[in-house]
Every structure is written in C-alpha cells, then in structure tokens.
Amino acid sequence: MRASDDDRQRVVDALQRHTGAGRLTLDEFAERVDVVAGARTLGELAAVVEDLPGDADESPAEAEPQHHELLWVFAIALATLILLGAALALRH
C-alpha cells in the first residue's frame, strides 16, 4: 500500500524519539530520514523501524486498517450521494 505524508511523518517522529532515547546516532537518524523521504510504500517505511522497539512508535503497517475503514466510509458516502443524485434526477 502506498505511504502518505502522514505515514512518513509518523516514522520520522518515531525516529526522533528513538534518537532521543539513545537508540540511534545522529548519523543513523539522518540516513533513515533520507530513506523515509524516498519511501513510497508502507512496507518501505516499516523496514526503517523494524529493528527498533515498537513501543516508541506506531508502525505504518498498524495504521493500514484505519485507512481501509476510512476508504469504506468514503465509498459508502459516495454511493449514497450518487443514489440521491439519481433519485433527484428522476423526479425532474
């Protein structure tokens, strides 16, 4: 699944927390941020933090179900609008 700017920002925030906790050096942080900036998928983002404890960040893969739920809500709303528009068009 494609990564969003919010997904990338969550990973950068996690990397900042891990750097602050002493798990990453500043050089490692900079290298990983470069990878995050070029990441196109959630899998690429997850690989950047896979060797770090999960309690300090929200994995991009964990955010994926939320995206699916949101897509369903938008799909249902769109279908409702289309049906409403068709019903109004038939009345005229």
WOCORHU-V861200 format. One record per helix or strand of 3 or more residues. SS is the DSSP state (a for helix, b for strand). FROM is the first residue (numbers start at 0). LEN is the number of residues. Records with the same first field share a line. If there is no record, write none. Layout:
BEGIN
SS->FROM-LEN ; FROM-LEN
END
This chain:
BEGIN
a->4-16 ; 25-13 ; 41-8 ; 53-3 ; 59-32
END
